[in-house]
């Protein structure tokens, strides 16, 4: 069963884009983690540096904008992103000719270490990391394809809980089905577009279509 997309919408009162991030869905598209490990938000008090790990998308199977695609659509509609900046981003995306999934691969490295009669090896996944603003970063990771042969680049957005609302989330347990709200900045939206544009050749072509409204 496909995981539901994160709702992205316009807040006309505060004139900003908002995203509803679920605090209690450890198998959803946005999962709450502490030091890289999933946490049970209803069982332990939340901390300021707990991170949402969001495997962000931009279109659904029918080609409709979702998540990043919806952020971009709203940013253009509400004129948060002006025509000149949009043109510059599109030019930058078009100019990319090297891609993460073509330049880097998963490597397995053996060691002399033994455990219970087995040789210990390490499987290394290359990751690109970029801080886009305080408490928010973008990561691109190479992973094995789940339903095909080969590798694929996956883009994740990591958001510190302290960047979310309401402010009383910290130092308490989450309520059932509780949501945190987060407002993406224009820098984050552009950072995500850049990430997808260098992650793979196919993603770059999709970013061009999104930027051109196709």
RAUR-V227275 format. One record per pair of residues at least 6 apart in sequence whose C-alpha atoms are under 7 Angstrom apart, sorted by the first residue. I is the first residue (numbers start at 0). GAP is how many residues later the second one is. If there is no record, write none. Layout:
i=I gap=GAP
i=I gap=GAP
//
This chain:
i=2 gap=25
i=2 gap=26
i=4 gap=24
i=4 gap=62
i=5 gap=13
i=5 gap=14
i=5 gap=15
i=5 gap=61
i=6 gap=12
i=6 gap=13
i=6 gap=60
i=7 gap=10
i=7 gap=11
i=7 gap=12
i=7 gap=59
i=7 gap=62
i=7 gap=63
i=8 gap=8
i=8 gap=9
i=8 gap=10
i=9 gap=6
i=9 gap=7
i=9 gap=8
i=10 gap=6
i=10 gap=7
i=15 gap=167
i=16 gap=166
i=16 gap=167
i=17 gap=163
i=17 gap=164
i=17 gap=165
i=17 gap=166
i=18 gap=162
i=18 gap=163
i=18 gap=164
i=19 gap=159
i=19 gap=160
i=19 gap=161
i=19 gap=162
i=20 gap=9
i=20 gap=158
i=20 gap=159
i=20 gap=160
i=21 gap=155
i=21 gap=156
i=21 gap=157
i=21 gap=158
i=22 gap=9
i=22 gap=18
i=22 gap=151
i=22 gap=155
i=22 gap=156
i=22 gap=157
i=23 gap=17
i=23 gap=18
i=23 gap=152
i=23 gap=153
i=23 gap=154
i=24 gap=6
i=25 gap=6
i=25 gap=12
i=28 gap=25
i=28 gap=26
i=29 gap=22
i=29 gap=23
i=29 gap=24
i=29 gap=25
i=30 gap=21
i=30 gap=22
i=30 gap=23
i=31 gap=6
i=31 gap=7
i=31 gap=18
i=31 gap=19
i=31 gap=20
i=31 gap=21
i=32 gap=6
i=32 gap=17
i=32 gap=18
i=32 gap=19
i=32 gap=20
i=33 gap=16
i=33 gap=17
i=40 gap=132
i=40 gap=133
i=41 gap=131
i=41 gap=132
i=41 gap=133
i=42 gap=130
i=43 gap=129
i=44 gap=126
i=44 gap=127
i=44 gap=128
i=45 gap=123
i=45 gap=124
i=45 gap=125
i=45 gap=126
i=45 gap=127
i=46 gap=123
i=46 gap=124
i=47 gap=112
i=47 gap=113
i=47 gap=114
i=47 gap=122
i=48 gap=111
i=48 gap=112
i=48 gap=113
i=49 gap=110
i=49 gap=111
i=50 gap=107
i=50 gap=108
i=50 gap=109
i=50 gap=110
i=51 gap=106
i=51 gap=107
i=51 gap=108
i=51 gap=109
i=52 gap=103
i=52 gap=104
i=52 gap=105
i=52 gap=106
i=53 gap=102
i=53 gap=103
i=53 gap=104
i=54 gap=100
i=54 gap=101
i=54 gap=102
i=55 gap=11
i=55 gap=12
i=55 gap=99
i=55 gap=100
i=55 gap=101
i=56 gap=9
i=56 gap=10
i=56 gap=11
i=57 gap=7
i=57 gap=8
i=57 gap=9
i=57 gap=10
i=57 gap=11
i=58 gap=6
i=58 gap=7
i=58 gap=10
i=59 gap=6
i=68 gap=141
i=74 gap=6
i=89 gap=118
i=89 gap=121
i=92 gap=101
i=92 gap=104
i=92 gap=111
i=92 gap=115
i=95 gap=102
i=97 gap=100
i=98 gap=99
i=98 gap=100
i=98 gap=101
i=98 gap=102
i=99 gap=98
i=99 gap=99
i=99 gap=100
i=100 gap=41
i=100 gap=51
i=100 gap=52
i=100 gap=98
i=100 gap=99
i=103 gap=22
i=104 gap=21
i=104 gap=37
i=105 gap=17
i=105 gap=18
i=105 gap=19
i=105 gap=20
i=105 gap=36
i=106 gap=16
i=106 gap=17
i=106 gap=18
i=107 gap=13
i=107 gap=14
i=107 gap=15
i=107 gap=16
i=108 gap=12
i=108 gap=13
i=108 gap=14
i=109 gap=10
i=109 gap=11
i=109 gap=12
i=110 gap=9
i=110 gap=10
i=112 gap=6
i=112 gap=7
i=113 gap=6
i=124 gap=16
i=124 gap=17
i=124 gap=18
i=125 gap=15
i=125 gap=16
i=126 gap=12
i=126 gap=13
i=126 gap=14
i=126 gap=15
i=127 gap=11
i=127 gap=12
i=127 gap=13
i=128 gap=9
i=128 gap=10
i=128 gap=11
i=129 gap=7
i=129 gap=8
i=129 gap=9
i=130 gap=6
i=130 gap=7
i=131 gap=55
i=131 gap=56
i=131 gap=59
i=134 gap=24
i=134 gap=25
i=134 gap=28
i=135 gap=22
i=135 gap=23
i=135 gap=24
i=136 gap=20
i=136 gap=21
i=136 gap=22
i=137 gap=18
i=137 gap=19
i=137 gap=20
i=137 gap=54
i=138 gap=16
i=138 gap=17
i=138 gap=18
i=139 gap=13
i=139 gap=14
i=139 gap=15
i=139 gap=16
i=139 gap=59
i=140 gap=12
i=140 gap=13
i=140 gap=14
i=141 gap=9
i=141 gap=10
i=141 gap=11
i=141 gap=12
i=142 gap=8
i=142 gap=9
i=142 gap=10
i=143 gap=6
i=143 gap=7
i=143 gap=8
i=144 gap=6
i=144 gap=7
i=152 gap=46
i=152 gap=47
i=154 gap=41
i=162 gap=19
i=163 gap=16
i=163 gap=17
i=163 gap=18
i=164 gap=15
i=164 gap=16
i=164 gap=17
i=165 gap=14
i=192 gap=14
i=195 gap=7
i=195 gap=8
i=196 gap=6
i=196 gap=7
i=196 gap=10
i=197 gap=6
//
